[in-house]
Amino acid sequence: MHNFEYANPTTVKEAAELLTAADSSVLAGGTDLLSSMKDYIATPKRVINIKGIKELGGIAKTATGLRIGATVTVDEIATNALVKAMFPSLAVAAQGIASPQIRNMGTVGGDLCQRPRCWYFRQGYGLLGQDKFGKQLVPIGENRYHAIFGGGPAYFVSPSSFGPALAALGAKVKMVSAQYGAREMDIAEFFVIPKNNISREIALMPNEVLTEILIPAPPAGAKNATYEIRHREAIDWPLATASVALTMKGTTVQSASIVLGHVAPAPWKSGAAEAAIAGKSITAESAEAAGAAAVADAKPLSQNGYKVQLAKVAVKRALLAAAGVKG
Ligand SMILES: Cc1cc2nc3c(=O)[nH]c(=O)nc-3n(C[C@H](O)[C@H](O)[C@H](O)COP(=O)(O)OP(=O)(O)OC[C@H]3O[C@@H](n4cnc5c(N)ncnc54)[C@H](O)[C@@H]3O)c2cc1C
């Protein structure tokens, strides 16, 4: 790890000003940043700890929904009564993350901004996994954990478990920079699928602090759920997930928002699955059909065909979980 300067601001304004220096990084729980620094994937000259900034904390109801501060920990989301009541899809995503230690240290802002776990990226081959001649290594190499959607040239999978759940719920993120002040964007636009060797897979500018997440209140009778499929229960990322948010008319799905996770370089919205379930009651058969629609255009690589089946099952089970139907 290189030497770095350490700053400990107590306001967002101060943090944003400190971030105007080149090669600065925000430090929240440090569970991803520090390992990236040890691997020289991140080499900041200045590290700005934001955990002491009170205005970045807290989970609170607003006039339009729920506000979650960027430094709220994964554990706070997993256990918060409001989150569990309004957005079980988010609580389940939080409960699945890593281990108690990581859930206590890691923050929701850090989770959304964490770097991909693609082993080519982590070994210094960039987001596209290219060697020094520009040859793409993922399609010809070890690709069992890589993307089955998107079709390249980026094949890493977005590592955030919160991303798909928040995208299905139509959340927005807010960020602040000293130069441009505050801005807000849909979480779906926050995740960027690189087409060339850009340095970042999120739409956050290098001098911005992500400050909060805003989730609109669900309409009456709405349902949401997340279903994750993992190799093992703890200390690993999921292989495939699905998050669904449904508006209902009685037992009929009026409209659905269905987003798959860990199968593409960004949370992957499935219009085909949404169309397949709209206007139907959720049964094992209709949920299965939506799962099949979700993966109809999947393009697996040489070693990850198994993820197609997992993604299909994740969609089916997320729908069944949302409706409280046994599959
Ligand atoms: C073994 C293991 C298993 C894991 N499993 C999962 C899993 O299943 N699902 C999942 O989603 N995650 C998983 N994680 C990742 C974990 O959730 C993240 O490491 C954690 O949430 C990151 O939060 P942090 O506060 O520690 O971020 P940090 O490490 O402090 O920061 C991570 C990155 O985000 C930037 N950043 C952080 N906060 C902000 C902000 N407010 N504004 C701007 N930039 C910011 C930092 O500069 C850095 O680039 C796992 C991690 C480990 C080690």
The ligand as a Gaussian input file, in Angstrom:
#p B3LYP/6-31G(d) Opt

LIG

0 1
 C      -16.069000     -11.591000       1.953000
 C      -17.005000     -10.519000       1.474000
 C      -18.264000     -10.857000       1.011000
 C      -19.134000      -9.878000       0.521000
 N      -20.373000     -10.225000       0.056000
 C      -21.182000      -9.268000      -0.450000
 C      -22.468000      -9.572000      -0.975000
 O      -22.929000     -10.704000      -0.965000
 N      -23.203000      -8.553000      -1.505000
 C      -22.756000      -7.277000      -1.531000
 O      -23.459000      -6.392000      -2.002000
 N      -21.542000      -6.951000      -1.038000
 C      -20.771000      -7.909000      -0.508000
 N      -19.555000      -7.569000       0.005000
 C      -19.093000      -6.190000      -0.141000
 C      -19.422000      -5.321000       1.046000
 O      -20.815000      -5.189000       1.140000
 C      -18.757000      -3.999000       0.724000
 O      -17.357000      -4.191000       0.862000
 C      -19.207000      -2.901000       1.644000
 O      -20.597000      -2.680000       1.588000
 C      -18.525000      -1.615000       1.223000
 O      -18.884000      -0.620000       2.145000
 P      -17.767000       0.195000       2.922000
 O      -18.495000       1.215000       3.695000
 O      -16.853000      -0.694000       3.664000
 O      -17.029000       0.855000       1.674000
 P      -15.514000       1.305000       1.535000
 O      -14.626000       0.128000       1.450000
 O      -15.178000       2.342000       2.531000
 O      -15.621000       2.004000       0.101000
 C      -15.859000       1.233000      -1.057000
 C      -15.774000       2.168000      -2.271000
 O      -16.844000       3.086000      -2.257000
 C      -16.386000       4.434000      -2.176000
 N      -17.327000       5.092000      -1.272000
 C      -17.795000       4.585000      -0.093000
 N      -18.756000       5.404000       0.402000
 C      -18.867000       6.432000      -0.470000
 C      -19.678000       7.600000      -0.508000
 N      -20.600000       7.854000       0.434000
 N      -19.506000       8.476000      -1.524000
 C      -18.607000       8.215000      -2.503000
 N      -17.831000       7.119000      -2.540000
 C      -17.954000       6.251000      -1.531000
 C      -14.963000       4.339000      -1.658000
 O      -14.177000       5.420000      -2.101000
 C      -14.523000       3.010000      -2.299000
 O      -14.175000       3.219000      -3.650000
 C      -18.707000      -8.529000       0.536000
 C      -17.443000      -8.173000       1.019000
 C      -16.604000      -9.160000       1.482000
 C      -15.233000      -8.738000       1.991000

